Amino acid sequence: MIESKNAVRSERTRRALIAAARDLFASHGFAATTTPEIVRQANVSRGALYHHFVDKTDLFRAVVDAEQAAVAQAIDAASHDVDDPVAAIRLGGEAFLDAMRDPGRRRILLVDGPAVLGAAA
């Protein structure tokens, strides 16, 4: 089934919001980032933000999910075809550390993530 133009545009807008929010959360932190900054950087309307996300916290959760997925993908790529379990753990651990070298990712996942979403999240 071919996706409608609206569905494609909607997904493009959602990705733009997540990318803009990621940049701002990484550089300024959750508390110092405002929704007007996010929509300005994403080049979308405030209504578009609230069409896709309930609030800034909901958008932050989407950013956290994307960052966690990127880390998981890096670990999987490093250890996927490794038959030796010990080597796979070592390579996966190294991939995790490499992925976490990004200071913005560390801020999002290790500082603001638990503070904003709670340790369980």
ABEGO torsion letter per residue (X at the ends): XBBBAAAAAAAAAAAAAAAAAAAAAAAAEAAABBAAAAAAAAGBBAAAAAAABABAAAAAAAAAAAAAAAAAAAAAAAAAABABAAAAAAAAAAAAAAAAABAAAAAAAAAAAAAAAEAAX
